[in-house]
């Protein structure tokens, strides 16, 4: 049997949540926990329904279908919004030195698609959809195993077969144990929460659905296994193993690589989305090269995992509020770099200014027994380069 919720690992105080997910979502989460505790004590269905309504009505941008889903699973929905915030933070990290840096995306814009960029078919749009779907699935799957959600717990498929298995590498037996993250539930809720918006059946909806699934596949293909040894004096005669979702930075890097190799698609008269002639031509050349036996043999793309786009991206250099482009004026750049963070690329040929920046940071920190750290505030001045 899976371990009870009281036996699961403690992963830190709840107070850390507010620093990660923003004040609005943190307030909703605290409100829901209070409502849930009140309902459990009163054992009243009416209290539970009213508490769900308060939480769900406080989340901006939900469609009618999403709100109904929230009424049924308010705790999971709040966790999903938290996953969207994590995804947007990761997007901003991956694109911090790009002309487009995800600055216009927020969890509310992702749920209601108020950002104009989310209504386009750019590579950047594809990444935004994929990382969001992966973020929801990641956070929900992890929350299930931590006992934070009422509708799920540890992954039940890990306990279907408790027969010890012998490893091929060493003569060590292992079996499923612990509390695996519930990836199946996380992916299913991500599909219900995000895919229900795409109903038109046109190329935009078809591509959005594909990129949502590509993000979830990136998560599924990077699941990790953790094991604990058992035996006399740590001999590890038997190991119990469980599956966990990876650190979300791994998913961000995976999708960033697929962003660079995104597939341009077109829509046929029958409504089917297919790779463009350029992609089909390259695949034909690969088959001809393989048939001749010459050249380097390359594997064909695994298209379900690739990101799709159908519109050429703008250069994102100049500010244009009508299409949600912030531009690069005032962005910090590296004048000595020749890469994407360099002033030549980031400033789009406009040049840069050298300005003096003053900031306050903690310094001279000392640990006092027991148990706190005391620091001083130091003012640091430096010269930085920013785009004109």
Phi, psi and omega in degrees: 000145176297150179296150178290165183294334180285345181265358184281159184293141176276127187245026175117160183288148179299339183295340180287342184299318186298328181285345184259329192245000177090157186293325184294309181293323178298319179296318177298319180295316179296319179298317180294319179299321178294316178297319181295317179297319178297318181293322180294324180287322182274343180055041184247127176292323180298320178297321180296316180296315180295322177295320178297319180297319180297316181293311186291324178290343179272356178266116184284150170086004181282140173283175179299317180293319178294323179292322176296321176296322179294321178300324180281328184222068184295323181293321179291323180295317177298321176296322178295318177297321176297322176295324176297319178297319177297320180295318181293322176298320178292321176300316179294328177290314183294331185247023184297333180250024174254160178298322170264123186235025177064014186293338183272355183269137174223162177303323180291324178292330180286325180282326181255359177056040180284338177289132180297327181299327180286352177257012179250182180240036182282167170301318181297323176297317179300316179295319181299318179292316184294315182292329179291313179297321178293322180296318178297311181297318181299311186289323179291316180300320180289320180294328178302312184288341180270000178076022182271348184241145183278334188265002179205165176215218179296158179296114184289338182293338180289346184251010180291325182235109181261009181287127179300142180242140180271129179287143178286329184288316179223162181278064181236132178268147176216158178214161178290137178200200180061212182223095181291144175294137188275078183296321182300316180292319180298317179294318181295319179291323176300320179293316180293321187283324186255324185286338184294345180283337187265098185234351188291328181082005178275185184295325180296311180295320180297316180291320178298317178297319178298315182291325173303312181293324178298323176295319179291325177294325177298323177290314182297322183282352180246016176301144183243155180248133176246142183226155177230131183278148174227149179141171181293127176054038178068030183288343177061043176292334178217140178239141168254136187232152177213162182257142177227155173287147181286171170302139188294343175297328177297317179294320178299316179293321179299313181289332176294320176297320180286335173297318181294330182249031182299152186258126175281128184238160175230166181248126178281173180297336180275359178091001181276135179271125182229156175300149183291171180300327180297318179292316181297323179295319179294322178293323178295319179295324178296318179294320178295320179296320178294322180294321180285341180082006182252163177076177181276131180275126181244143178286144176293151182295143173274088191301322180302335182268349182278157175273140180253143170216158182225006177228142176288135183285146171290173182279348178061021183279313185256147180292133177212097185292338181291333177241021171063041177249123184277340184077178183244009178296129180085358179285141177287142181219169181250109186291341181264354184270147175256004181268198182295335179275357181288152181295329181298320181275311187291328182270000173057034177083002182279347184089184184216161175248149175256120183233157179264126182247137177240130179220157179250131179221162180282142180208171178050047182283139179228138178270131179247134179275132338234134018204089177208161179246130180247129183233162173256161175259122181246140177264125182243131176244136180210158176266130180231162179249134179230150183290141174288000000 
